[in-house]
């Protein structure tokens, strides 16, 4: 099945003579798609994609849902193309309809379309005309979807932040795929720059296709990024995303992840603390019901000493849903005086739901402070009894306790208005599943 699916996916890509695309296609063919024997994919079978028609196009566009607490929307992804908030630089063309969305960009932020062309031009100048800089060395089946993205040269977005940006800004990404839809985002924060972004995925229930997304983020020295990922796709959406974040000295990342929607989704999240003084906080909440399947593969690497990371990951699974979390923290040789903590807590609301969670620590340095732990359980009977004894109905009591379970993650959102709006989205994905 994987070979046939790989052929269909490749056949859906546009022909290209770009060296990067040609090389990515070659490596994709050599590596093949992941199978259950691929360690990081053993819980996420590609059988869900068996009926995918990669050339089926896109569903009708819908407006981005309201989300309180935002300063505005920087860019919107619709039908595989980007609509920007501001004028694009000289020499870059706009898609139809973009002019209606032209607004001034927030102070300190620059947006540009067609990252692929820009990256290719830069790389050629460094490599005598052959662009392979962004390709993965020694690619394996685990890299297949990134290679597929490279080979397809999808519409891309680049955001550069040069200074502190006030307010909270959204990237509105519509999952409207009926077939295969790909995009790439590159976010770069220059020295001492700062921004708060909401990566907001949404879409209608008719969008049954697969979105394949690559999101690369780089923080220079002293930069600060607050990134809130709200994955609230339609009920039949399928999605694969790879997010890579690299932090220079003194850079700070606060990442809040809410995985709520879609039928089958996977998120590979890689963070590298490349220099001393870097700090990363990751808070994740997965809330699944029905037959939803979500898989997060977290790889956090301390490449230099005197850096700090803290990860809190929670999952709630109801009905026949399945949540997978593999969190790996690696402390590289020489990364002394590292402090790294990883905690995952999981709540099963149904005898038929499944949660697979695995925190891992690999320490190859001295004088470190590291910890990890995992729990899987059900709602506390004593707490339920207490609430029932106060006259609260069973369904409401279970809802209250479940929302409280996820409260630690939501509390990482500093803005009170946005936090309340996100809590409402989480609650929408829970009530009907709380009574088996």
Secondary structure, DSSP 8 states (H G I E B T S, - for coil): -HHHHHHHHHHTS-----HHHHHHHHHHHHH----TTSGGGTTS-GGGGTT--TT--B---------TT-SEEEEEEETTEEEESS---TT----TTGGGG-----TTEEEEE-HHHHHHHHHHHHTTT---TTS-TT--GGGHHHHHHHHHT--EEEEEE-SEEEEEEEEEEE--BSSEEEEEEEEEE-TT-EEEEEEEEE--TT--SEEEEEEEEEE-TT-EEEEEEEEE--TT-EEEEEEEEEE-TT-EEEEEEEE---SEEEEEEEEEE-STT-EEEEEEEEEE-TT-EEEEEEEEEE-SSS-EEEEEEEEEE-TT-EEEEEEEEEE-TT-TT-EEEEEEEEEE-STT-EEEEEEEEEE-SSS-EEEEEEEEE---HHHHHHHHHTT--HHHHHHHHHHHHHHHHHTT---HHHHHHHHHHHHHTTGGGS--
